[in-house]
């Protein structure tokens, strides 16, 4: 799914307008524990989170995520925004909570990229 479509579904505000948004997102993952993101996610997805600190961008970079959506209208700290611009990771703010936004994106066809570690 194209990132611009995700932004539209999320009623999102692009916080990094100088970063390319013409990118494909293969799936979605929602979490506030960055250790869970590293342990249970898959690359090339969008991260839905309520955390706004720079560690979110560092984690997204390590996990090879394509974009970050802050839920409940949250805005990132200045350092987070600066790091995202430096790393080329689009940041979006959505008014929806994690459950609502996850449901909207899934209903629109974005698959879950969450693995639970159980075979």
C-alpha positions in Angstrom: 0.0 0.0 0.0 1.4 3.4 -0.9 2.2 5.7 2.1 0.0 8.5 0.8 -3.0 6.1 1.0 -2.1 5.2 4.6 -1.9 8.9 5.4 -5.4 9.4 3.9 -6.9 6.5 5.8 -5.3 7.7 9.0 -6.6 11.3 8.5 -2.9 11.9 9.1 -0.8 15.0 9.1 2.6 14.6 7.4 5.2 16.0 9.8 8.2 15.6 7.5 7.0 17.1 4.2 10.6 17.1 2.7 10.8 13.3 2.8 9.6 11.2 -0.1 6.1 9.7 0.5 5.9 7.8 -2.7 6.9 4.6 -1.1 5.3 1.2 -0.7 4.4 -0.2 2.7 4.1 -4.0 2.9 2.4 -4.2 6.3 1.7 -2.7 9.6 2.8 -3.1 13.2 1.5 -1.3 16.3 3.4 -1.2 19.7 4.7 1.1 22.4 7.4 -1.3 23.6 10.4 -0.9 21.3 11.8 -4.3 22.5 8.6 -5.9 21.1 9.1 -4.0 17.8 12.6 -5.5 17.4 11.5 -9.0 18.5 8.2 -9.5 16.7 8.0 -7.2 13.7 8.9 -7.6 10.0 10.7 -5.1 7.7 9.1 -2.7 5.2 6.1 -1.8 7.3 4.6 1.2 9.1 4.9 1.5 12.8 1.9 2.8 14.8 2.9 4.1 18.2 2.2 6.5 21.0 5.8 7.1 21.8 7.4 10.2 20.5 11.0 10.1 21.7 14.0 9.6 19.4 14.3 5.9 20.3 11.3 5.3 18.1 13.2 6.5 15.0 16.3 4.6 15.9 14.2 1.4 16.4 12.3 2.0 13.1 15.7 2.3 11.4 17.0 -0.9 12.9 13.8 -2.8 12.1 13.8 -1.4 8.5 10.5 0.3 8.8 9.3 2.6 6.1 7.3 5.2 8.2 6.0 6.0 11.7 2.5 7.1 12.6 1.9 8.7 16.0 -1.5 7.9 17.3 -4.0 10.0 19.3 -2.7 13.2 17.6 0.7 13.1 19.3 3.5 15.1 17.9 7.2 14.1 18.2 9.9 15.8 20.2 12.1 18.2 18.2 15.0 15.7 18.5 12.8 12.9 17.1 11.8 15.1 14.2 15.4 16.0 13.4 16.5 12.4 13.6 13.7 11.3 11.2 14.6 14.0 8.7 18.2 12.9 8.9 17.4 9.3 8.4 14.6 9.9 5.8 11.8 8.3 7.8 8.4 9.9 7.2 6.5 10.8 10.4 2.7 11.2 10.5 0.3 12.2 13.2 -3.1 10.6 13.3 -6.1 11.5 15.6 -7.1 7.8 16.0 -6.0 5.5 18.7 -4.0 2.4 18.0 -7.0 0.0 17.9 -9.1 2.2 15.6 -6.2 3.0 13.2 -5.1 -0.6 13.0 -8.6 -1.7 12.2 -9.0 1.0 9.5 -5.7 0.1 7.8 -6.4 -3.6 8.0 -9.9 -3.1 6.5 -8.3 -1.2 3.7 -6.0 -4.1 2.9 -2.8 -3.5 4.8 -1.7 -6.8 6.4 -0.5 -7.2 9.9 3.3 -7.7 10.1 3.2 -8.8 13.7 4.6 -12.2 14.5 4.1 -13.7 18.0 7.2 -15.9 17.9 5.0 -19.0 18.2 5.4 -21.6 15.5 
